[in-house]
Amino acid sequence: MHNHDDSRISLLLADENATLALAARLAARLKPGLVIHLHGDLGAGKTCLVRGVLNALGYNGRIKSPTYTLLEPYRVAGLDLRHFDLYRMQDDNDWELAGFRDEFDGNNILFIEWPEKAHVPPADIVIDLEILPQGRCATIKGITSTGRACLKQI
């Protein structure tokens, strides 16, 4: 299952290695300021994908899910990445109080899990991960011209 047009790709990810391979392809196309929304049920592989991107960029430190901290910052390969997991966010006031708006400086690359939980910046790229009986299906959509340009090269 591989569908490709200018703004949308669907890929069957047979296993974690396939997810990491996709992450490596995505990592090679990242540009400062990109906003990537990640959708999918618990266990769909959202954090695995972000971990794969960081590893592909050469990050060797410990990568932990920001489930409790809501945000984990990384600097690697000259890029500033911010990994948000908003699953536990109660309301938008939490977002404001945490000062997260300051992270959207046009330079940081943002990976946002559970973006519907707060008023986050609009996505350049949306990645939907669906759990299948065997593996996962990843649907990647380019929303903005920057996002679509990134997708063309994946």
mmCIF file of the C-alpha atoms, coordinates in Angstrom:
data_MODEL
# 
_entry.id   MODEL 
# 
loop_
_atom_site.group_PDB 
_atom_site.id 
_atom_site.type_symbol 
_atom_site.label_atom_id 
_atom_site.label_alt_id 
_atom_site.label_comp_id 
_atom_site.label_asym_id 
_atom_site.label_entity_id 
_atom_site.label_seq_id 
_atom_site.pdbx_PDB_ins_code 
_atom_site.Cartn_x 
_atom_site.Cartn_y 
_atom_site.Cartn_z 
_atom_site.occupancy 
_atom_site.B_iso_or_equiv 
_atom_site.pdbx_formal_charge 
_atom_site.auth_seq_id 
_atom_site.auth_comp_id 
_atom_site.auth_asym_id 
_atom_site.auth_atom_id 
_atom_site.pdbx_PDB_model_num 
ATOM 1   C CA . MET A 1 1   ? 0.000  0.000  0.000  1.00 0.00 ? 1   MET A CA 1 
ATOM 2   C CA . HIS A 1 2   ? 1.914  3.019  -1.229 1.00 0.00 ? 2   HIS A CA 1 
ATOM 3   C CA . ASN A 1 3   ? -0.052 5.996  -2.385 1.00 0.00 ? 3   ASN A CA 1 
ATOM 4   C CA . HIS A 1 4   ? 1.812  9.139  -3.385 1.00 0.00 ? 4   HIS A CA 1 
ATOM 5   C CA . ASP A 1 5   ? 0.531  12.473 -4.566 1.00 0.00 ? 5   ASP A CA 1 
ATOM 6   C CA . ASP A 1 6   ? 1.841  15.945 -3.914 1.00 0.00 ? 6   ASP A CA 1 
ATOM 7   C CA . SER A 1 7   ? 0.392  16.276 -0.461 1.00 0.00 ? 7   SER A CA 1 
ATOM 8   C CA . ARG A 1 8   ? -0.184 12.766 0.891  1.00 0.00 ? 8   ARG A CA 1 
ATOM 9   C CA . ILE A 1 9   ? 1.696  9.487  1.320  1.00 0.00 ? 9   ILE A CA 1 
ATOM 10  C CA . SER A 1 10  ? 0.363  6.245  2.826  1.00 0.00 ? 10  SER A CA 1 
ATOM 11  C CA . LEU A 1 11  ? 2.844  3.583  3.892  1.00 0.00 ? 11  LEU A CA 1 
ATOM 12  C CA . LEU A 1 12  ? 2.441  0.165  5.451  1.00 0.00 ? 12  LEU A CA 1 
ATOM 13  C CA . LEU A 1 13  ? 4.933  -0.189 8.311  1.00 0.00 ? 13  LEU A CA 1 
ATOM 14  C CA . ALA A 1 14  ? 5.385  -3.913 8.886  1.00 0.00 ? 14  ALA A CA 1 
ATOM 15  C CA . ASP A 1 15  ? 7.385  -3.540 12.103 1.00 0.00 ? 15  ASP A CA 1 
ATOM 16  C CA . GLU A 1 16  ? 9.438  -1.171 14.236 1.00 0.00 ? 16  GLU A CA 1 
ATOM 17  C CA . ASN A 1 17  ? 12.313 -1.291 11.727 1.00 0.00 ? 17  ASN A CA 1 
ATOM 18  C CA . ALA A 1 18  ? 9.980  0.025  9.030  1.00 0.00 ? 18  ALA A CA 1 
ATOM 19  C CA . THR A 1 19  ? 8.948  2.859  11.375 1.00 0.00 ? 19  THR A CA 1 
ATOM 20  C CA . LEU A 1 20  ? 12.620 3.679  11.993 1.00 0.00 ? 20  LEU A CA 1 
ATOM 21  C CA . ALA A 1 21  ? 13.322 3.636  8.239  1.00 0.00 ? 21  ALA A CA 1 
ATOM 22  C CA . LEU A 1 22  ? 10.508 6.148  7.696  1.00 0.00 ? 22  LEU A CA 1 
ATOM 23  C CA . ALA A 1 23  ? 11.889 8.234  10.572 1.00 0.00 ? 23  ALA A CA 1 
ATOM 24  C CA . ALA A 1 24  ? 15.321 8.307  8.895  1.00 0.00 ? 24  ALA A CA 1 
ATOM 25  C CA . ARG A 1 25  ? 13.787 9.513  5.623  1.00 0.00 ? 25  ARG A CA 1 
ATOM 26  C CA . LEU A 1 26  ? 11.872 12.192 7.483  1.00 0.00 ? 26  LEU A CA 1 
ATOM 27  C CA . ALA A 1 27  ? 14.962 13.244 9.471  1.00 0.00 ? 27  ALA A CA 1 
ATOM 28  C CA . ALA A 1 28  ? 16.855 13.901 6.236  1.00 0.00 ? 28  ALA A CA 1 
ATOM 29  C CA . ARG A 1 29  ? 14.188 16.412 5.139  1.00 0.00 ? 29  ARG A CA 1 
ATOM 30  C CA . LEU A 1 30  ? 13.683 18.413 8.346  1.00 0.00 ? 30  LEU A CA 1 
ATOM 31  C CA . LYS A 1 31  ? 13.990 22.177 8.164  1.00 0.00 ? 31  LYS A CA 1 
ATOM 32  C CA . PRO A 1 32  ? 14.014 24.699 11.031 1.00 0.00 ? 32  PRO A CA 1 
ATOM 33  C CA . GLY A 1 33  ? 10.534 25.846 11.994 1.00 0.00 ? 33  GLY A CA 1 
ATOM 34  C CA . LEU A 1 34  ? 8.650  22.752 10.779 1.00 0.00 ? 34  LEU A CA 1 
ATOM 35  C CA . VAL A 1 35  ? 5.581  21.859 12.845 1.00 0.00 ? 35  VAL A CA 1 
ATOM 36  C CA . ILE A 1 36  ? 4.636  18.171 12.744 1.00 0.00 ? 36  ILE A CA 1 
ATOM 37  C CA . HIS A 1 37  ? 1.439  16.902 14.365 1.00 0.00 ? 37  HIS A CA 1 
ATOM 38  C CA . LEU A 1 38  ? 1.354  13.213 15.323 1.00 0.00 ? 38  LEU A CA 1 
ATOM 39  C CA . HIS A 1 39  ? -1.976 11.400 15.604 1.00 0.00 ? 39  HIS A CA 1 
ATOM 40  C CA . GLY A 1 40  ? -2.640 7.822  16.664 1.00 0.00 ? 40  GLY A CA 1 
ATOM 41  C CA . ASP A 1 41  ? -3.865 5.731  19.545 1.00 0.00 ? 41  ASP A CA 1 
ATOM 42  C CA . LEU A 1 42  ? -1.671 4.923  22.539 1.00 0.00 ? 42  LEU A CA 1 
ATOM 43  C CA . GLY A 1 43  ? 0.962  2.468  21.339 1.00 0.00 ? 43  GLY A CA 1 
ATOM 44  C CA . ALA A 1 44  ? 0.634  3.415  17.655 1.00 0.00 ? 44  ALA A CA 1 
ATOM 45  C CA . GLY A 1 45  ? 4.306  4.368  17.436 1.00 0.00 ? 45  GLY A CA 1 
ATOM 46  C CA . LYS A 1 46  ? 4.318  8.176  17.711 1.00 0.00 ? 46  LYS A CA 1 
ATOM 47  C CA . THR A 1 47  ? 7.196  8.310  20.203 1.00 0.00 ? 47  THR A CA 1 
ATOM 48  C CA . CYS A 1 48  ? 9.020  5.529  18.345 1.00 0.00 ? 48  CYS A CA 1 
ATOM 49  C CA . LEU A 1 49  ? 8.919  7.681  15.208 1.00 0.00 ? 49  LEU A CA 1 
ATOM 50  C CA . VAL A 1 50  ? 10.337 10.730 17.015 1.00 0.00 ? 50  VAL A CA 1 
ATOM 51  C CA . ARG A 1 51  ? 13.032 8.562  18.638 1.00 0.00 ? 51  ARG A CA 1 
ATOM 52  C CA . GLY A 1 52  ? 13.908 7.251  15.174 1.00 0.00 ? 52  GLY A CA 1 
ATOM 53  C CA . VAL A 1 53  ? 14.222 10.795 13.814 1.00 0.00 ? 53  VAL A CA 1 
ATOM 54  C CA . LEU A 1 54  ? 16.534 11.796 16.662 1.00 0.00 ? 54  LEU A CA 1 
ATOM 55  C CA . ASN A 1 55  ? 18.687 8.682  16.252 1.00 0.00 ? 55  ASN A CA 1 
ATOM 56  C CA . ALA A 1 56  ? 18.894 9.220  12.486 1.00 0.00 ? 56  ALA A CA 1 
ATOM 57  C CA . LEU A 1 57  ? 20.151 12.754 13.120 1.00 0.00 ? 57  LEU A CA 1 
ATOM 58  C CA . GLY A 1 58  ? 22.882 11.308 15.333 1.00 0.00 ? 58  GLY A CA 1 
ATOM 59  C CA . TYR A 1 59  ? 21.434 11.921 18.794 1.00 0.00 ? 59  TYR A CA 1 
ATOM 60  C CA . ASN A 1 60  ? 23.023 9.430  21.191 1.00 0.00 ? 60  ASN A CA 1 
ATOM 61  C CA . GLY A 1 61  ? 21.536 10.498 24.523 1.00 0.00 ? 61  GLY A CA 1 
ATOM 62  C CA . ARG A 1 62  ? 18.621 8.969  26.335 1.00 0.00 ? 62  ARG A CA 1 
ATOM 63  C CA . ILE A 1 63  ? 15.310 9.677  24.639 1.00 0.00 ? 63  ILE A CA 1 
ATOM 64  C CA . LYS A 1 64  ? 12.339 9.511  26.934 1.00 0.00 ? 64  LYS A CA 1 
ATOM 65  C CA . SER A 1 65  ? 8.697  10.020 26.208 1.00 0.00 ? 65  SER A CA 1 
ATOM 66  C CA . PRO A 1 66  ? 7.462  13.431 27.373 1.00 0.00 ? 66  PRO A CA 1 
ATOM 67  C CA . THR A 1 67  ? 4.282  11.859 28.760 1.00 0.00 ? 67  THR A CA 1 
ATOM 68  C CA . TYR A 1 68  ? 4.822  13.403 32.206 1.00 0.00 ? 68  TYR A CA 1 
ATOM 69  C CA . THR A 1 69  ? 7.005  16.413 31.384 1.00 0.00 ? 69  THR A CA 1 
ATOM 70  C CA . LEU A 1 70  ? 4.861  17.348 28.313 1.00 0.00 ? 70  LEU A CA 1 
ATOM 71  C CA . LEU A 1 71  ? 8.022  18.602 26.584 1.00 0.00 ? 71  LEU A CA 1 
ATOM 72  C CA . GLU A 1 72  ? 11.493 17.205 25.914 1.00 0.00 ? 72  GLU A CA 1 
ATOM 73  C CA . PRO A 1 73  ? 13.962 19.492 24.101 1.00 0.00 ? 73  PRO A CA 1 
ATOM 74  C CA . TYR A 1 74  ? 16.806 18.192 21.916 1.00 0.00 ? 74  TYR A CA 1 
ATOM 75  C CA . ARG A 1 75  ? 19.663 19.798 20.011 1.00 0.00 ? 75  ARG A CA 1 
ATOM 76  C CA . VAL A 1 76  ? 21.278 17.626 17.351 1.00 0.00 ? 76  VAL A CA 1 
ATOM 77  C CA . ALA A 1 77  ? 22.921 18.125 13.939 1.00 0.00 ? 77  ALA A CA 1 
ATOM 78  C CA . GLY A 1 78  ? 22.544 21.892 14.297 1.00 0.00 ? 78  GLY A CA 1 
ATOM 79  C CA . LEU A 1 79  ? 18.773 21.557 14.735 1.00 0.00 ? 79  LEU A CA 1 
ATOM 80  C CA . ASP A 1 80  ? 16.594 22.326 17.741 1.00 0.00 ? 80  ASP A CA 1 
ATOM 81  C CA . LEU A 1 81  ? 13.818 19.773 18.150 1.00 0.00 ? 81  LEU A CA 1 
ATOM 82  C CA . ARG A 1 82  ? 10.958 19.946 20.624 1.00 0.00 ? 82  ARG A CA 1 
ATOM 83  C CA . HIS A 1 83  ? 8.988  16.786 21.346 1.00 0.00 ? 83  HIS A CA 1 
ATOM 84  C CA . PHE A 1 84  ? 5.615  17.505 22.948 1.00 0.00 ? 84  PHE A CA 1 
ATOM 85  C CA . ASP A 1 85  ? 3.212  14.921 24.331 1.00 0.00 ? 85  ASP A CA 1 
ATOM 86  C CA . LEU A 1 86  ? 0.034  16.723 25.357 1.00 0.00 ? 86  LEU A CA 1 
ATOM 87  C CA . TYR A 1 87  ? -1.949 13.623 26.340 1.00 0.00 ? 87  TYR A CA 1 
ATOM 88  C CA . ARG A 1 88  ? -2.081 14.652 30.007 1.00 0.00 ? 88  ARG A CA 1 
ATOM 89  C CA . MET A 1 89  ? -2.798 18.328 29.383 1.00 0.00 ? 89  MET A CA 1 
ATOM 90  C CA . GLN A 1 90  ? -6.029 19.308 31.106 1.00 0.00 ? 90  GLN A CA 1 
ATOM 91  C CA . ASP A 1 91  ? -6.810 22.592 29.399 1.00 0.00 ? 91  ASP A CA 1 
ATOM 92  C CA . ASP A 1 92  ? -5.308 25.396 27.380 1.00 0.00 ? 92  ASP A CA 1 
ATOM 93  C CA . ASN A 1 93  ? -4.341 27.313 30.494 1.00 0.00 ? 93  ASN A CA 1 
ATOM 94  C CA . ASP A 1 94  ? -1.758 24.600 31.210 1.00 0.00 ? 94  ASP A CA 1 
ATOM 95  C CA . TRP A 1 95  ? -0.295 25.352 27.797 1.00 0.00 ? 95  TRP A CA 1 
ATOM 96  C CA . GLU A 1 96  ? -0.034 29.084 28.505 1.00 0.00 ? 96  GLU A CA 1 
ATOM 97  C CA . LEU A 1 97  ? 1.295  28.631 32.036 1.00 0.00 ? 97  LEU A CA 1 
ATOM 98  C CA . ALA A 1 98  ? 3.992  26.246 30.844 1.00 0.00 ? 98  ALA A CA 1 
ATOM 99  C CA . GLY A 1 99  ? 5.312  28.923 28.493 1.00 0.00 ? 99  GLY A CA 1 
ATOM 100 C CA . PHE A 1 100 ? 5.156  26.575 25.527 1.00 0.00 ? 100 PHE A CA 1 
ATOM 101 C CA . ARG A 1 101 ? 4.240  29.406 23.164 1.00 0.00 ? 101 ARG A CA 1 
ATOM 102 C CA . ASP A 1 102 ? 7.853  30.594 23.508 1.00 0.00 ? 102 ASP A CA 1 
ATOM 103 C CA . GLU A 1 103 ? 9.021  27.383 21.825 1.00 0.00 ? 103 GLU A CA 1 
ATOM 104 C CA . PHE A 1 104 ? 7.392  28.415 18.530 1.00 0.00 ? 104 PHE A CA 1 
ATOM 105 C CA . ASP A 1 105 ? 10.125 30.760 17.457 1.00 0.00 ? 105 ASP A CA 1 
ATOM 106 C CA . GLY A 1 106 ? 10.238 29.804 13.779 1.00 0.00 ? 106 GLY A CA 1 
ATOM 107 C CA . ASN A 1 107 ? 13.503 27.943 14.376 1.00 0.00 ? 107 ASN A CA 1 
ATOM 108 C CA . ASN A 1 108 ? 12.552 24.999 16.596 1.00 0.00 ? 108 ASN A CA 1 
ATOM 109 C CA . ILE A 1 109 ? 11.254 21.876 14.866 1.00 0.00 ? 109 ILE A CA 1 
ATOM 110 C CA . LEU A 1 110 ? 8.144  20.761 16.716 1.00 0.00 ? 110 LEU A CA 1 
ATOM 111 C CA . PHE A 1 111 ? 6.830  17.205 16.999 1.00 0.00 ? 111 PHE A CA 1 
ATOM 112 C CA . ILE A 1 112 ? 3.482  17.391 18.790 1.00 0.00 ? 112 ILE A CA 1 
ATOM 113 C CA . GLU A 1 113 ? 1.662  14.275 20.021 1.00 0.00 ? 113 GLU A CA 1 
ATOM 114 C CA . TRP A 1 114 ? -2.026 14.803 20.883 1.00 0.00 ? 114 TRP A CA 1 
ATOM 115 C CA . PRO A 1 115 ? -2.121 18.322 19.326 1.00 0.00 ? 115 PRO A CA 1 
ATOM 116 C CA . GLU A 1 116 ? -5.906 18.481 19.739 1.00 0.00 ? 116 GLU A CA 1 
ATOM 117 C CA . LYS A 1 117 ? -5.401 18.955 23.511 1.00 0.00 ? 117 LYS A CA 1 
ATOM 118 C CA . ALA A 1 118 ? -4.263 22.602 23.147 1.00 0.00 ? 118 ALA A CA 1 
ATOM 119 C CA . HIS A 1 119 ? -4.158 25.554 20.774 1.00 0.00 ? 119 HIS A CA 1 
ATOM 120 C CA . VAL A 1 120 ? -0.903 24.560 19.146 1.00 0.00 ? 120 VAL A CA 1 
ATOM 121 C CA . PRO A 1 121 ? 0.511  26.153 16.001 1.00 0.00 ? 121 PRO A CA 1 
ATOM 122 C CA . PRO A 1 122 ? -0.933 24.785 12.764 1.00 0.00 ? 122 PRO A CA 1 
ATOM 123 C CA . ALA A 1 123 ? 0.876  21.838 11.245 1.00 0.00 ? 123 ALA A CA 1 
ATOM 124 C CA . ASP A 1 124 ? 3.115  21.846 8.194  1.00 0.00 ? 124 ASP A CA 1 
ATOM 125 C CA . ILE A 1 125 ? 2.929  18.048 8.221  1.00 0.00 ? 125 ILE A CA 1 
ATOM 126 C CA . VAL A 1 126 ? 0.383  15.720 9.841  1.00 0.00 ? 126 VAL A CA 1 
ATOM 127 C CA . ILE A 1 127 ? 1.322  12.083 10.476 1.00 0.00 ? 127 ILE A CA 1 
ATOM 128 C CA . ASP A 1 128 ? -1.473 9.625  11.314 1.00 0.00 ? 128 ASP A CA 1 
ATOM 129 C CA . LEU A 1 129 ? -0.379 6.248  12.668 1.00 0.00 ? 129 LEU A CA 1 
ATOM 130 C CA . GLU A 1 130 ? -3.008 3.524  12.666 1.00 0.00 ? 130 GLU A CA 1 
ATOM 131 C CA . ILE A 1 131 ? -2.601 0.187  14.437 1.00 0.00 ? 131 ILE A CA 1 
ATOM 132 C CA . LEU A 1 132 ? -3.343 -2.706 12.069 1.00 0.00 ? 132 LEU A CA 1 
ATOM 133 C CA . PRO A 1 133 ? -3.635 -6.441 12.861 1.00 0.00 ? 133 PRO A CA 1 
ATOM 134 C CA . GLN A 1 134 ? -0.127 -6.676 11.353 1.00 0.00 ? 134 GLN A CA 1 
ATOM 135 C CA . GLY A 1 135 ? 2.006  -3.560 11.734 1.00 0.00 ? 135 GLY A CA 1 
ATOM 136 C CA . ARG A 1 136 ? 0.942  0.045  11.277 1.00 0.00 ? 136 ARG A CA 1 
ATOM 137 C CA . CYS A 1 137 ? -0.290 2.298  8.526  1.00 0.00 ? 137 CYS A CA 1 
ATOM 138 C CA . ALA A 1 138 ? 1.309  5.748  8.345  1.00 0.00 ? 138 ALA A CA 1 
ATOM 139 C CA . THR A 1 139 ? -0.500 8.470  6.439  1.00 0.00 ? 139 THR A CA 1 
ATOM 140 C CA . ILE A 1 140 ? 1.593  11.595 6.011  1.00 0.00 ? 140 ILE A CA 1 
ATOM 141 C CA . LYS A 1 141 ? -0.030 14.787 4.785  1.00 0.00 ? 141 LYS A CA 1 
ATOM 142 C CA . GLY A 1 142 ? 1.701  17.969 3.695  1.00 0.00 ? 142 GLY A CA 1 
ATOM 143 C CA . ILE A 1 143 ? -0.522 20.842 4.810  1.00 0.00 ? 143 ILE A CA 1 
ATOM 144 C CA . THR A 1 144 ? 1.559  23.900 3.919  1.00 0.00 ? 144 THR A CA 1 
ATOM 145 C CA . SER A 1 145 ? 3.826  24.504 0.929  1.00 0.00 ? 145 SER A CA 1 
ATOM 146 C CA . THR A 1 146 ? 6.821  23.869 3.232  1.00 0.00 ? 146 THR A CA 1 
ATOM 147 C CA . GLY A 1 147 ? 5.273  20.602 4.395  1.00 0.00 ? 147 GLY A CA 1 
ATOM 148 C CA . ARG A 1 148 ? 4.483  19.499 0.846  1.00 0.00 ? 148 ARG A CA 1 
ATOM 149 C CA . ALA A 1 149 ? 8.037  20.305 -0.288 1.00 0.00 ? 149 ALA A CA 1 
ATOM 150 C CA . CYS A 1 150 ? 9.354  18.123 2.544  1.00 0.00 ? 150 CYS A CA 1 
ATOM 151 C CA . LEU A 1 151 ? 7.027  15.257 1.561  1.00 0.00 ? 151 LEU A CA 1 
ATOM 152 C CA . LYS A 1 152 ? 8.077  15.326 -2.088 1.00 0.00 ? 152 LYS A CA 1 
ATOM 153 C CA . GLN A 1 153 ? 11.547 14.215 -1.040 1.00 0.00 ? 153 GLN A CA 1 
ATOM 154 C CA . ILE A 1 154 ? 10.567 11.459 1.361  1.00 0.00 ? 154 ILE A CA 1 
# 
